Amino acid sequence: MRAEIEIPEDTDEFQLLEEIVAKLNAEGQPMTTEQFVNNIVLSWLRGRIKEEYINYVTRQDIATLRAKLGGRQQVKTHGKS
């Protein structure tokens, strides 16, 4: 469950990081601020890599399908033209 919080614009982001890490340490999840930031960056990076891979595979699948169909095909309809 995520808590929605409002962060004032004049918040010092580094101080906020220190507070988050202190809370995690107090809850029994020992880590440094550097480890916490690395985890966030790695998580974001993994998501971006997966997204780019999915986009690449999708483009490859579309190109392969078009090649099998002989290029762009128009849908043929039955009836009067």
C-alpha positions, 0 to 999 in steps of 0.5 A: 500500500502506497501512501500519497504524500505531498512534498513541498517545493522547497524540500532538500532532496538529499535531506529527504533521501537521508530521512527515507534511508534512516526510516528503512534502517529503523525498520530493519532494512539496513542500507546506505543512501548510496545503496538506496539510490543505486536500487532506484536507478537500477530498478528504473534502468531495468524497466527502461531496458525491458521497455526498449526490448519489447519495442525492438521485438515488436518492430522485428515481429511487424517487419517479419510479418510484413515480409511474409505478406509481401510488403504492406497489404491492403485488406480485401473486401468482398462485394462491390468496389 
